[in-house]
């Protein structure tokens, strides 16, 4: 194998976008969330509400919607369903939107399980 350097390695994002447009590989435009994404968001918002009510996590009222979006984004980026619970747990634990976490990773995963079964 010979070493090939790509001339695009130093290109800026606008230059790369122009190249994609020229080649006909336009980036998909952001659109309305898919029904699956809407379902994930709804389920995770309920899970967050349940964990707040059960005292597993403490989240200010003003941060609930933003946290739900953050967790939903992380969930939708998960490569497999098997990795979904740990990814959500990690996101909740490390989020700046969560004031306090009172449960262990396992307790949070257990609290999520009934909700994830809805997906």
C-alpha positions in Angstrom: 0.0 0.0 0.0 1.4 3.3 -0.9 0.9 6.4 1.3 -1.5 8.8 -0.3 -2.1 12.2 1.2 -5.5 13.7 0.7 -5.5 17.2 -0.6 -8.6 17.9 1.5 -7.0 17.2 4.8 -6.4 20.9 5.4 -9.7 22.1 3.8 -12.1 24.1 5.8 -15.7 23.0 6.2 -17.1 25.5 3.7 -14.6 24.2 1.1 -15.6 20.6 1.8 -19.3 21.5 1.5 -18.7 23.1 -1.9 -16.8 20.0 -3.0 -19.7 17.8 -1.9 -22.1 20.0 -3.7 -20.1 19.9 -6.9 -19.9 16.1 -6.7 -23.6 15.8 -6.0 -23.2 14.5 -2.5 -25.2 17.2 -0.8 -25.5 16.9 3.0 -29.0 16.0 4.1 -30.9 19.0 5.4 -32.0 18.9 9.0 -35.7 18.1 8.9 -38.4 17.3 11.3 -37.5 14.4 13.7 -38.5 11.0 12.5 -41.3 9.2 14.3 -38.7 7.0 16.0 -36.8 10.0 17.2 -40.0 11.5 18.5 -40.8 8.3 20.4 -37.3 8.2 21.9 -37.6 11.8 23.1 -41.1 11.1 24.6 -39.9 8.0 26.4 -36.8 9.5 27.7 -38.6 12.6 28.9 -40.9 10.3 30.9 -37.9 8.4 32.3 -36.3 11.7 33.4 -39.6 12.7 35.1 -39.8 9.4 36.8 -36.2 9.5 38.1 -36.7 13.0 39.4 -39.9 12.0 41.2 -38.1 8.9 42.6 -35.2 11.0 43.8 -32.6 9.3 41.6 -31.6 12.5 40.0 -32.1 16.2 40.8 -32.8 18.5 37.9 -34.1 22.0 38.0 -37.5 22.5 36.3 -35.9 24.9 33.9 -33.4 22.3 32.7 -35.7 19.3 32.2 -36.4 20.0 28.5 -32.8 20.7 27.7 -31.7 17.5 29.5 -34.3 15.5 27.7 -32.9 16.8 24.4 -29.3 16.1 25.5 -30.2 12.5 26.5 -32.2 11.9 23.4 -29.4 13.1 21.2 -27.0 10.8 23.0 -29.5 7.9 22.6 -29.9 8.5 18.9 -26.2 8.4 18.4 -25.8 5.1 20.1 -24.5 2.4 17.8 -26.6 -0.4 19.1 -29.5 -1.0 21.5 -27.2 -2.9 23.8 -25.1 0.2 24.3 -28.1 2.5 24.8 -28.5 2.2 28.6 -24.9 2.8 29.4 -24.7 5.8 27.1 -27.8 7.3 28.6 -26.5 6.7 32.2 -23.2 8.3 31.3 -24.9 11.3 29.7 -27.1 11.8 32.8 -24.2 11.4 35.2 -21.9 13.8 33.3 -24.5 16.4 32.3 -24.1 19.9 33.6 -28.0 20.1 33.6 -28.2 17.5 36.4 -27.8 19.1 39.8 -27.2 15.9 41.7 -27.2 12.1 41.0 -28.3 10.0 44.0 -28.3 6.6 42.3 -25.5 4.3 41.2 -25.0 3.5 37.5 -26.9 0.2 38.1 -29.8 1.9 39.8 -30.1 4.5 37.1 -30.0 1.7 34.4 -32.7 -0.2 36.3 -34.8 2.9 36.5 -34.4 3.4 32.7 -35.1 -0.3 31.8 -39.0 -0.1 31.9 -38.9 3.0 29.7 -36.4 1.6 27.2 -38.6 -1.5 26.8 -41.1 0.9 25.3 -38.8 1.6 22.4 
